[in-house]
């Protein structure tokens, strides 16, 4: 029974990994990059002025309120951002209402404030790191519900693949210390095991938590049974499920004196251990006008996340959100923080990122193994052609996704700032370049595609800091002089990835000159 059981698991492991393999690879790569969405935002908004000194929050508030009164006098919502751990900037944003007379659409506007003189600086329209992060679950071009369903199915198959992988390799931890170089398929298998075992706890956590976060879609019938079908009923479920435990307090202040200044002052005194991140004014000019405070949420999984100030009768009421009402909601929130790494400092975030890249490598090597095994056993000409087609697409996606992300960064610098919907064209450029990479692999000689794609990846990454130097005032030296660690770290990271791709290209080139191809990477039966 044992051999037969393990054999059945081998089949299940192979096909659950293969069916959504390319999508899972895309999800892992974009999700891993998303752990640095704030840092990517800094590079993609080079106009922003960083804050590297202690600031007077009341003075910042005064400057922000001055500009908001001029730029957004009719806006129902104002937001002021203060320097935080991962976003050392001062910014203002507001909701611009639609205006049929001026043909202005309803949209969010933002500006950066210079900490030295309080002046407002225009920031280019960009998708930034947030859009790049969202790609790993919304897939961009498909309806959200369809994207969530596809991502849920992919996560479920990934979890099955992980569990069956552990069952198949009963000596998985022993095999982790085994690497048989120059052994063809066995070498690929050893690399696959290394990428799988080293971050195995992360893979299990990130897959299970991702599946849990999307359960509202994958288990929507349960919600329908209790709350009824339709968006309105589902919204009621989410409102109930994510209800916060709120501590109500009262501020000894006349309602007429409630303002941004008094709210900021009270929050600073009341929550001295919390780092201020945002202050918002909602429903301006209405009876429901209220003020919200958000804190920097990178110091732990559980902390005070927000505070709300509003007038209730003749008093000023304060609502402090601390935790969820239900235990299930608390578990959900815990896994959400764990999945997104919201609590992580810079070192733990790098660990998340590296673990995610190892997961991407695990999927990529799994796809290569699928191809090599079928090349070894291919007999019919039609089957050989099909495997070769899969191999070409595989190379186009494995190297093409990193290239596409680099092109996304290139587009941020090359698309004119005045271009309408330039943020959308940044994403378009990402997918256009990915399709171009796959097409390139389909028409080029098979023995050259790995080498050429790796060199292309090396080029687009190593030239990014050069592009940054010629299109902005930022250089590696100026970033050091201005203590702009985010801009410097981004440029150095791009150089590092470019060097890694170049080393891989050199390695593949050496093997190709010795006559080693994909076909004879597979060991002979003897």
C-alpha positions, -999 to 999 in steps of 0.1 A, spaced: 0 0 0 28 25 8 45 24 -26 11 27 -43 1 56 -21 33 75 -26 30 68 -64 -5 83 -64 8 113 -45 36 118 -71 10 120 -99 -11 145 -78 20 166 -69 31 168 -106 -3 179 -120 -14 202 -92 19 220 -96 17 221 -134 -19 232 -141 -15 266 -125 23 267 -125 28 298 -146 1 317 -127 16 306 -93 50 318 -105 36 352 -115 18 354 -81 49 345 -61 72 370 -80 48 399 -78 38 391 -43 74 390 -32 82 424 -48 51 437 -30 68 434 3 87 466 -7 58 485 -21 65 516 0 102 516 -10 92 511 -47 68 541 -43 98 563 -34 117 554 -65 86 558 -88 79 592 -73 113 609 -75 98 643 -70 90 636 -34 112 651 -8 123 628 21 123 639 57 155 629 75 152 652 105 129 658 134 98 678 124 73 700 142 40 681 136 19 712 143 39 733 118 35 705 92 -2 704 99 -4 742 95 13 740 61 -9 711 50 -41 728 60 -31 759 42 -26 740 9 -57 719 13 -78 750 18 -65 764 -15 -65 732 -36 -94 712 -21 -118 737 -6 -148 717 -20 -134 682 -12 -154 661 13 -122 642 24 -87 655 34 -57 634 44 -24 644 57 5 619 59 34 623 83 68 607 80 66 570 89 91 541 91 88 531 55 74 563 40 96 593 53 75 619 35 50 646 42 20 645 19 -15 657 14 -43 640 -6 -79 648 -12 -110 634 -30 -117 655 -61 -154 653 -69 -167 650 -105 -175 682 -123 -194 680 -155 -188 717 -164 -150 712 -164 -152 676 -175 -133 666 -144 -137 630 -132 -141 619 -95 -105 610 -85 -79 612 -57 -53 639 -59 -20 641 -40 9 664 -34 42 662 -15 52 689 10 87 701 12 97 699 49 121 728 46 97 755 34 63 738 34 58 742 -3 36 718 -23 53 697 -49 35 679 -77 39 641 -78 37 622 -110 8 599 -116 20 563 -112 8 529 -102 37 526 -78 45 496 -56 9 492 -46 -3 484 -81 26 460 -85 17 442 -53 -20 440 -62 -11 421 -94 -5 389 -74 -42 386 -65 -62 408 -89 -44 398 -122 -54 432 -135 -73 426 -167 -99 402 -155 -130 410 -133 -121 410 -97 -144 381 -88 -128 360 -116 -93 370 -105 -101 361 -68 -116 327 -79 -85 319 -100 -62 329 -73 -81 309 -47 -80 278 -69 -42 283 -76 -36 287 -38 -55 255 -31 -35 236 -57 -3 250 -43 -12 238 -9 -20 203 -22 13 204 -41 33 213 -10 17 186 11 21 159 -15 57 170 -20 65 163 16 48 129 13 67 120 -19 101 129 -4 101 109 28 138 118 32 131 154 23 154 169 49 183 145 41 179 153 4 181 189 12 219 185 19 223 166 -14 233 183 -46 244 163 -76 258 188 -100 261 180 -137 237 152 -133 210 165 -156 175 159 -143 188 148 -109 206 182 -105 173 200 -113 155 178 -87 181 186 -61 177 224 -68 140 220 -66 143 203 -32 165 230 -19 142 258 -30 113 238 -15 127 227 19 146 258 30 116 281 32 90 253 36 73 269 67 70 302 48 55 284 18 29 267 39 21 299 58 18 321 28 -3 296 8 -27 288 37 -31 324 47 -36 335 11 -63 309 8 -78 321 41 -79 358 30 -98 349 -2 -124 326 16 -151 353 11 -149 344 -26 -141 307 -24 -168 300 2 -193 326 -9 -221 301 -8 -218 299 30 -223 337 32 -253 334 8 -269 308 31 -267 331 61 -269 366 48 -285 361 13 -271 367 -22 -260 400 -36 -234 426 -29 -255 444 -3 -258 412 18 -222 404 14 -212 439 25 -233 433 56 -214 401 63 -180 418 60 -192 447 82 -203 423 108 -174 399 106 -148 427 108 -164 447 135 -139 463 159 -140 464 196 -141 502 202 -133 519 235 -154 551 238 -139 580 256 -148 617 258 -125 647 252 -129 677 275 -132 701 247 -161 722 234 -174 708 201 -168 741 184 -131 738 191 -127 704 175 -102 708 146 -72 692 130 -49 710 154 -68 699 186 -71 663 173 -34 661 165 -25 675 199 -48 652 218 -36 621 199 0 630 206 -7 632 243 -30 602 245 -9 578 225 27 587 231 40 553 222 23 552 188 40 567 158 16 589 139 11 580 102 -21 597 89 -47 622 100 -79 624 80 -109 647 79 -140 629 65 -175 642 55 -163 678 56 -191 703 60 -218 678 70 -233 667 102 -213 635 100 -179 653 99 -153 635 119 -115 631 122 -95 599 120 -60 591 132 -39 562 119 -7 550 134 24 535 119 16 497 119 50 482 116 59 476 152 39 445 160 10 423 149 -14 438 175 -15 475 182 -39 505 182 -46 510 145 -69 540 144 -88 566 165 -119 585 155 -130 619 168 -166 631 163 -191 654 179 -219 636 198 -244 661 212 -226 685 234 -194 664 237 -165 653 216 -164 615 215 -133 594 208 -135 558 195 -103 538 198 -102 506 176 -81 479 193 -91 444 182 -119 425 165 -152 415 182 -152 379 171 -124 353 176 -126 342 140 -121 378 129 -91 381 152 -76 350 136 -83 363 102 -66 396 111 -36 378 125 -31 358 93 -37 390 72 -8 407 91 13 375 88 6 372 51 13 408 42 42 412 67 26 445 80 45 441 113 79 433 98 109 455 101 134 458 73 153 426 81 122 404 84 109 420 52 140 410 34 135 375 48 99 375 35 112 387 1 140 361 -2 116 333 9 91 345 -18 119 344 -44 128 308 -33 91 299 -37 93 314 -73 124 293 -79 107 262 -65 78 266 -90 102 274 -119 124 244 -113 92 223 -109 81 234 -144 116 226 -158 114 192 -143 80 186 -158 95 194 -193 127 174 -188 108 142 -178 86 144 -208 115 151 -231 131 120 -218 100 98 -225 87 116 -256 82 93 -285 56 106 -309 65 137 -331 34 155 -320 42 150 -283 78 162 -289 65 194 -305 40 200 -277 67 196 -250 90 220 -270 62 245 -272 57 243 -234 95 246 -229 97 278 -249 67 294 -232 82 283 -199 115 302 -205 95 332 -217 76 333 -184 104 324 -160 127 351 -173 100 373 -188 82 381 -156 113 397 -140 120 415 -173 84 428 -174 87 442 -138 119 460 -149 101 474 -179 74 486 -155 101 506 -138 115 518 -171 81 530 -182 78 552 -150 108 572 -163 101 571 -200 63 578 -202 58 616 -204 46 630 -171 18 648 -188 5 615 -204 -31 609 -195 -36 577 -175 1 571 -174 -3 548 -144 -24 525 -165 2 526 -193 29 515 -168 9 483 -162 2 479 -199 39 481 -206 45 453 -181 21 429 -198 32 439 -233 68 432 -225 58 398 -210 40 389 -242 70 401 -262 93 379 -241 71 348 -247 69 356 -285 107 361 -286 112 326 -271 88 311 -296 107 323 -327 143 321 -315 165 290 -318 157 268 -288 194 264 -278 198 302 -275 167 314 -256 179 308 -220 211 327 -227 195 356 -246 167 361 -221 192 361 -192 213 387 -209 183 408 -217 172 406 -180 207 416 -169 207 446 -192 173 460 -182 182 458 -145 218 470 -146 208 500 -168 179 511 -145 202 532 -122 217 548 -153 182 556 -166 174 571 -131 205 593 -133 196 607 -167 159 613 -161 160 626 -126 184 645 -103 190 613 -84 223 594 -86 240 569 -64 263 596 -51 235 622 -45 214 596 -27 243 590 -3 248 627 2 211 633 9 208 602 31 181 590 8 184 553 17 153 543 -2 164 556 -35 200 543 -29 187 509 -18 165 506 -49 193 514 -73 218 491 -56 192 463 -56 186 467 -93 224 465 -99 226 433 -78 197 416 -97 213 426 -130 246 411 -119 229 378 -108 212 376 -142 245 383 -159 263 355 -139 235 331 -149 239 342 -185 276 336 -184 271 301 -169 245 291 -195 268 305 -223 297 283 -210 276 252 -210 262 260 -245 298 264 -259 306 229 -246 276 215 -265 253 211 -235 217 217 -244 184 212 -227 179 179 -244 211 163 -232 207 177 -197 187 145 -191 209 116 -179 209 84 -199 190 54 -185 223 37 -178 
